[in-house]
């Protein structure tokens, strides 16, 4: 028997542990055991895919998942002494994300700039029942109708360490779990690694709630924006990975925002280097904003700009947003002059799956 086949059989066996025990008249498993069992399933799915040199897998009902993200959810603690063991960083000196993030926060705080760290939850932590058959977390007869427990236990622990060091972390997962069956559509693309247009909107509302109404923002002139929601058909990166010749296409609603054009249609607000607000991070800051990533005018920076009523600055990268974005800021050589708020958004997989790792970067020099 091949190792991949064995891994698949093990997944099927472990998956049976998560079939709703209420069907057999048994008490519902505790949240802790549910998390452990689910992590075992996902870990084995990732191992099987890695052995077959695949970076994407098919779930149920047309859903697809990114293998590095599955791994990131299940590697366990990834900071301190454990970091060099679990990190994909090519140089293990840059394996631990804790100090680089904390150091960036300190640099900004000394310069009078507020940092919000916005980790994007793994798709599988919001829609776990879509990764394999027969997964359920509650008494409902229909898998997916009961909200799962928090499956990001290690990321929660890490974020608590950041908060203890003064870093503001915007925790999106509770809101995402609450709205995962939003009537306007799922929060993630089925066939792409990124969040959907609805996910962008929910994330933006959560971020803006954390921003609040500081005095510097109240004192600025604000622009009114308009929006237009319409269906857009995309070819997701996971779909292309799984079938390069005939990738399935996906249609989802996108909300385009911007200044009103003749006829009431929104025109995207251009990014502004002089804006007091900087949005930075991985491709979650670019999807639906950069026209090469499905659309323009419906991404995170567009929605943040519309919500704040002013243009934002943007440093987004396709690939790892762990270190590259801060190096880009260093190369500007402006010490982030005029900035009041930095919103740093990246996938949770960045913590362990970034090959370039996490370096301390002196963005602000005095």
C-alpha positions as CSV (number, residue, x, y, z in Angstrom):
1,X,0.0,0.0,0.0
2,X,1.4,3.4,-0.9
3,X,1.8,6.0,1.8
4,X,-0.7,8.4,0.2
5,X,-3.3,5.6,0.2
6,X,-2.6,4.9,3.8
7,X,-3.0,8.5,4.7
8,X,-6.4,8.7,2.9
9,X,-7.6,5.6,4.8
10,X,-6.5,7.1,8.1
11,X,-8.4,10.3,7.3
12,X,-11.5,8.2,6.6
13,X,-11.2,6.4,9.9
14,X,-10.6,9.6,11.9
15,X,-13.4,11.3,10.1
16,X,-15.7,8.8,11.6
17,X,-15.0,10.2,15.0
18,X,-16.5,13.5,14.0
19,X,-19.8,12.1,12.6
20,X,-22.4,13.7,14.8
21,X,-22.6,11.3,17.9
22,X,-26.2,12.3,18.5
23,X,-27.1,9.9,15.7
24,X,-26.0,7.0,17.9
25,X,-27.6,8.5,21.0
26,X,-24.3,9.5,22.4
27,X,-23.5,12.8,24.1
28,X,-21.9,15.4,22.0
29,X,-18.1,15.4,22.2
30,X,-16.5,18.2,24.1
31,X,-15.2,21.2,22.1
32,X,-11.6,20.2,23.0
33,X,-12.0,16.7,21.6
34,X,-13.7,18.0,18.5
35,X,-10.8,20.3,17.8
36,X,-8.3,17.6,18.4
37,X,-10.2,15.1,16.1
38,X,-10.6,17.7,13.4
39,X,-6.9,18.7,13.5
40,X,-6.1,15.0,13.1
41,X,-8.2,14.9,10.0
42,X,-6.8,18.0,8.5
43,X,-3.2,17.0,9.3
44,X,-3.6,13.7,7.6
45,X,-5.2,15.4,4.5
46,X,-2.3,17.7,4.3
47,X,0.3,14.9,4.7
48,X,-1.5,12.9,2.0
49,X,-1.5,15.8,-0.4
50,X,2.1,16.7,0.3
51,X,3.2,13.1,-0.4
52,X,1.5,13.4,-3.8
53,X,3.1,16.8,-4.3
54,X,-0.2,18.6,-4.4
55,X,-0.8,22.1,-3.1
56,X,-4.6,22.0,-3.3
57,X,-7.3,19.4,-2.4
58,X,-11.0,19.1,-3.3
59,X,-13.5,19.2,-0.4
60,X,-17.2,18.8,-0.6
61,X,-19.8,20.7,-2.7
62,X,-17.2,22.2,-5.0
63,X,-15.1,23.7,-2.2
64,X,-11.3,23.6,-2.6
65,X,-8.6,24.1,0.0
66,X,-4.9,25.2,0.0
67,X,-2.7,22.6,1.5
68,X,-0.2,25.0,3.2
69,X,-3.1,26.6,5.0
70,X,-4.3,23.2,6.2
71,X,-0.8,22.5,7.5
72,X,-0.6,25.9,9.2
73,X,-3.7,25.3,11.2
74,X,-2.4,22.0,12.7
75,X,1.3,22.3,13.3
76,X,0.8,23.3,16.9
77,X,2.7,26.1,18.7
78,X,4.9,27.9,16.2
79,X,6.8,30.4,18.2
80,X,9.7,30.3,20.7
81,X,11.6,27.0,20.8
82,X,9.1,25.3,18.5
83,X,9.4,27.8,15.7
84,X,12.5,26.4,14.0
85,X,10.9,22.9,14.0
86,X,7.6,23.8,12.3
87,X,8.4,26.8,10.2
88,X,9.0,26.6,6.4
89,X,11.4,29.5,6.6
90,X,14.6,28.6,4.6
91,X,16.7,30.4,7.2
92,X,15.6,29.2,10.7
93,X,16.9,32.3,12.3
94,X,13.8,34.0,10.8
95,X,11.3,31.3,11.9
96,X,9.7,33.0,14.9
97,X,7.2,35.7,14.1
98,X,6.7,37.0,17.7
99,X,9.6,39.5,18.0
100,X,9.4,40.9,14.4
101,X,5.8,41.7,14.8
102,X,6.3,43.1,18.3
103,X,9.3,45.1,17.1
104,X,7.3,46.7,14.2
105,X,4.6,47.7,16.7
106,X,7.2,49.3,18.9
107,X,8.7,51.3,16.0
108,X,5.3,52.6,15.0
109,X,4.3,53.4,18.5
110,X,7.4,55.5,19.1
111,X,6.6,57.4,15.9
112,X,3.0,58.0,17.1
113,X,1.5,55.5,14.6
114,X,-1.1,53.0,15.6
115,X,-0.8,49.4,14.3
116,X,-3.6,47.0,13.7
117,X,-2.6,43.4,12.9
118,X,-5.4,41.7,11.0
119,X,-4.7,37.9,10.5
120,X,-7.1,36.4,8.0
121,X,-8.5,33.1,9.4
122,X,-8.0,29.9,7.5
123,X,-10.9,29.1,5.2
124,X,-11.1,25.6,6.8
125,X,-11.6,27.1,10.2
126,X,-14.7,28.9,9.0
127,X,-16.1,26.1,6.8
128,X,-14.6,23.0,8.3
129,X,-17.5,20.8,7.2
130,X,-16.5,21.5,3.6
131,X,-13.1,19.8,3.8
132,X,-14.3,16.2,4.0
133,X,-17.5,14.2,4.2
134,X,-19.4,13.5,7.5
135,X,-18.0,16.3,9.6
136,X,-20.4,17.9,12.0
137,X,-20.0,19.8,15.3
138,X,-23.4,19.7,16.9
139,X,-26.9,18.1,17.2
140,X,-28.1,19.3,13.8
141,X,-28.8,16.6,11.2
142,X,-27.4,18.9,8.5
143,X,-23.6,19.3,8.6
144,X,-22.6,22.9,8.7
145,X,-25.7,24.3,10.3
146,X,-24.2,24.3,13.7
147,X,-21.3,26.7,14.3
148,X,-18.1,24.9,14.9
149,X,-15.9,25.6,17.9
150,X,-12.8,27.8,17.4
151,X,-10.3,25.5,15.6
152,X,-7.5,28.0,15.6
153,X,-6.4,27.3,19.1
154,X,-2.7,27.8,18.5
155,X,-3.2,31.0,16.7
156,X,-5.4,32.2,19.5
157,X,-2.6,31.5,22.0
158,X,-0.1,33.4,19.8
159,X,-2.4,36.4,19.4
160,X,-2.7,36.6,23.2
161,X,1.1,36.8,23.4
162,X,1.0,39.7,20.9
163,X,-1.7,41.5,22.9
164,X,0.3,41.0,26.1
165,X,3.1,42.9,24.3
166,X,0.8,45.8,23.4
167,X,0.0,44.7,19.8
168,X,-3.6,45.3,18.7
169,X,-4.9,42.2,17.0
170,X,-8.2,42.4,15.1
171,X,-9.7,38.9,15.6
172,X,-11.9,38.2,12.6
173,X,-12.8,34.6,13.3
174,X,-15.7,35.2,15.8
175,X,-17.5,37.5,13.3
176,X,-16.7,35.2,10.4
177,X,-18.2,32.2,12.3
178,X,-21.3,34.2,13.2
179,X,-21.8,35.2,9.6
180,X,-20.5,32.2,7.7
181,X,-24.0,31.4,6.4
182,X,-24.7,35.0,5.3
183,X,-27.6,35.1,2.8
184,X,-25.4,37.3,0.6
185,X,-22.9,34.5,0.1
186,X,-20.0,32.7,1.7
187,X,-17.1,34.6,3.2
188,X,-14.5,32.8,1.1
189,X,-14.2,31.8,-2.5
190,X,-14.9,28.2,-3.1
191,X,-12.2,27.8,-5.7
192,X,-9.6,30.4,-4.6
193,X,-7.3,30.8,-1.7
194,X,-8.7,34.3,-0.8
195,X,-11.8,35.6,0.9
196,X,-14.8,36.5,-1.2
197,X,-16.3,39.9,-1.7
198,X,-18.6,39.3,1.2
199,X,-15.6,38.3,3.3
200,X,-13.9,41.6,2.4
201,X,-17.0,43.6,3.5
202,X,-17.3,41.7,6.8
203,X,-13.6,42.1,7.5
204,X,-13.7,45.8,6.6
205,X,-16.6,46.5,9.0
206,X,-14.8,44.7,11.8
207,X,-11.6,46.6,11.1
208,X,-13.3,50.0,11.0
209,X,-15.1,49.1,14.3
210,X,-11.6,48.7,15.8
211,X,-10.3,51.9,14.3
212,X,-13.2,53.9,15.9
213,X,-13.2,57.7,15.4
214,X,-9.9,59.1,16.6
215,X,-9.5,62.9,16.6
216,X,-7.1,62.9,13.7
217,X,-9.7,61.2,11.6
218,X,-12.5,63.4,12.7
219,X,-10.5,66.5,11.7
220,X,-10.0,65.4,8.1
221,X,-12.3,66.2,5.2
222,X,-14.2,63.1,4.2
223,X,-15.5,61.9,0.8
224,X,-18.8,60.3,0.2
225,X,-18.7,57.0,-1.7
226,X,-21.2,54.9,-3.6
227,X,-21.4,51.2,-4.1
228,X,-22.6,48.8,-6.7
229,X,-22.9,45.0,-6.1
230,X,-22.9,42.7,-9.1
231,X,-22.0,39.1,-9.9
232,X,-18.5,38.5,-11.2
233,X,-17.2,35.2,-12.6
234,X,-13.6,34.2,-11.7
235,X,-11.2,31.4,-12.3
236,X,-9.8,30.7,-8.8
237,X,-6.1,29.8,-8.2
238,X,-7.1,26.6,-6.6
239,X,-9.2,25.6,-9.5
240,X,-6.3,26.3,-11.9
241,X,-4.0,24.2,-9.6
242,X,-6.3,21.2,-9.6
243,X,-7.2,21.3,-13.3
244,X,-5.0,23.6,-15.4
245,X,-6.7,22.6,-18.7
246,X,-10.3,23.0,-17.6
247,X,-10.5,24.8,-14.3
248,X,-14.0,25.3,-13.0
249,X,-15.3,28.8,-12.8
250,X,-17.1,30.5,-9.9
251,X,-19.5,33.3,-9.9
252,X,-19.8,35.5,-6.7
253,X,-21.2,38.9,-5.8
254,X,-18.6,41.7,-5.5
255,X,-19.4,45.1,-4.1
256,X,-17.5,47.8,-6.0
257,X,-17.0,51.1,-4.1
258,X,-15.7,54.5,-4.9
259,X,-16.6,58.0,-5.8
260,X,-19.8,58.5,-7.8
261,X,-19.4,58.7,-11.6
262,X,-21.9,60.0,-14.1
263,X,-24.8,57.5,-13.8
264,X,-24.0,56.7,-10.2
265,X,-21.4,54.0,-10.8
266,X,-18.5,54.0,-8.4
267,X,-15.0,54.9,-9.6
268,X,-12.2,53.4,-7.4
269,X,-10.5,55.9,-5.2
270,X,-6.8,55.9,-6.2
271,X,-4.3,54.9,-3.5
272,X,-2.4,57.9,-2.0
273,X,1.2,57.8,-0.8
274,X,0.4,60.8,1.4
275,X,-2.6,59.3,3.1
276,X,-2.4,59.0,6.9
277,X,-3.7,55.4,6.6
278,X,-1.6,52.6,5.2
279,X,-3.0,49.2,4.3
280,X,-0.2,46.6,3.9
281,X,0.1,42.8,3.7
282,X,-0.1,39.8,1.4
283,X,-2.4,39.2,-1.6
284,X,-5.5,39.6,0.7
285,X,-4.9,43.3,0.3
286,X,-4.8,43.0,-3.5
287,X,-7.5,40.5,-4.4
288,X,-10.5,42.3,-6.1
289,X,-8.4,45.5,-6.0
290,X,-5.6,44.7,-8.4
291,X,-7.2,44.0,-11.8
292,X,-4.9,41.0,-12.3
293,X,-6.6,39.4,-9.2
294,X,-10.1,39.0,-10.6
295,X,-11.4,42.6,-10.3
296,X,-10.6,46.2,-9.4
297,X,-12.4,48.5,-7.0
298,X,-13.9,45.8,-4.7
299,X,-10.9,44.8,-2.5
300,X,-9.9,45.6,1.0
301,X,-8.2,48.9,0.4
302,X,-11.2,50.1,-1.6
303,X,-13.6,49.2,1.2
304,X,-11.4,50.7,3.9
305,X,-11.1,53.9,1.9
306,X,-14.9,54.0,1.4
307,X,-15.5,53.4,5.0
308,X,-13.1,56.0,6.2
309,X,-14.1,58.5,3.6
310,X,-10.5,59.1,2.4
311,X,-7.9,57.6,0.2
312,X,-5.5,55.0,1.7
313,X,-1.9,54.2,1.0
314,X,-1.1,50.6,0.0
315,X,1.8,48.2,0.1
316,X,0.6,44.8,-0.9
317,X,2.6,41.9,-2.2
318,X,1.7,38.7,-4.1
319,X,3.3,36.1,-2.0
320,X,4.5,36.3,1.6
321,X,3.5,39.5,3.4
322,X,5.6,38.6,6.4
323,X,8.9,40.5,5.7
324,X,8.6,41.8,2.1
325,X,6.1,44.5,2.9
326,X,8.3,45.9,5.7
327,X,11.3,45.9,3.5
328,X,9.3,47.8,0.9
329,X,8.5,50.4,3.6
330,X,12.2,50.6,4.6
331,X,13.1,51.3,1.0
332,X,10.8,54.3,1.0
333,X,13.2,56.0,3.4
334,X,10.5,58.3,4.7
335,X,10.0,56.9,8.2
336,X,6.3,56.6,7.4
337,X,6.0,60.4,7.7
338,X,2.4,61.6,8.0
339,X,1.0,58.1,8.9
340,X,-1.4,57.7,11.7
341,X,-2.7,54.2,11.2
342,X,-1.2,51.0,9.7
343,X,-3.5,48.1,8.9
344,X,-1.4,45.0,8.5
345,X,-3.4,42.2,6.9
346,X,-2.1,38.7,6.0
347,X,-3.2,35.1,6.0
348,X,-2.6,33.0,9.2
349,X,-0.5,30.7,7.1
350,X,2.2,33.4,7.0
351,X,3.2,32.5,10.5
352,X,4.6,29.1,9.5
353,X,4.5,28.8,5.7
354,X,6.6,31.8,4.6
355,X,9.8,30.7,3.0
356,X,11.4,34.1,3.6
357,X,10.4,34.0,7.2
358,X,10.1,36.8,9.7
359,X,12.9,39.3,10.0
360,X,13.2,42.3,12.2
361,X,13.2,45.3,9.8
362,X,14.2,48.8,10.9
363,X,11.3,50.5,9.0
364,X,11.7,53.8,11.0
365,X,15.2,55.1,11.5
366,X,15.9,58.0,13.9
